[in-house]
Amino acid sequence: MPSYSYKVNSNGSGSTQPMESEVEVVEESERGHWGSKAEFLLSCIGLSVGVGNVWRFPYLAYENGGAAFLFPYIILLVLIGKPMYLMETALGQYSQLGPMNVWRCAPIMQGVGVAMVVLSFITAIYYNQLMAYSLYYMFGSFASEVPWARCDPNWADSNCFEVGGIYPCSRYNLTAPTLTVNCTTKNESSASQFWT
């Protein structure tokens, strides 16, 4: 709808006349909302639970003392992790802004938004690599013979053996074993060597 403004005529009579002026209308698209509570909950779980939780956490717990590691982990999770996660979720929901803009409320914290975007980008690269490996080897496993079933000279060394293969004793020098010979040849399966 055009707006009208009034101005004094240049002839000095003091009468006013309507004058049409241009108004720039800027329409902001409405931000989307979650379709249901389940969508929101699943997206939060997808953000929180990643490959590190499934693959890396059991290893770290084992390497750092098992149950002794879980006690300080749970304390720090309750005192630091969950409150920060709740704050991030509340700020995002209340302001309806992305991570770069939500921290404008505290200018000293704008670096946090930049760091969140950079870390998300790096994580996306890492996850894409894992998904590409998973898809590649999933489709590779549909072949009649998987590539890691045989010792390929391109990637296998002399200690490689094929599961179910028949090897002559001469390979291991066990034709005339003596007490002075160390017969502990470290053999690795073809699958093990393929993945390392």
Secondary structure, 3 states (H helix, E strand, C coil): CCEEEEEECCCCCCCEEEEEECCCCCCCCCCCCCCCHHHHHHHHHHHHCCHHHHHHHHHHHHHCCCHHHHHHHHHHHHHHHHHHHHHHHHHHHHHCCCHHHHHHHCHHHHHHHHHHHHHHHHHHHHHHHHHHHHHHHHHHCCCCCCHHHCCCCCCCCCCEECCCCCCCHHHCCCCCCCCCCCCCCCCEEHHHHHHC
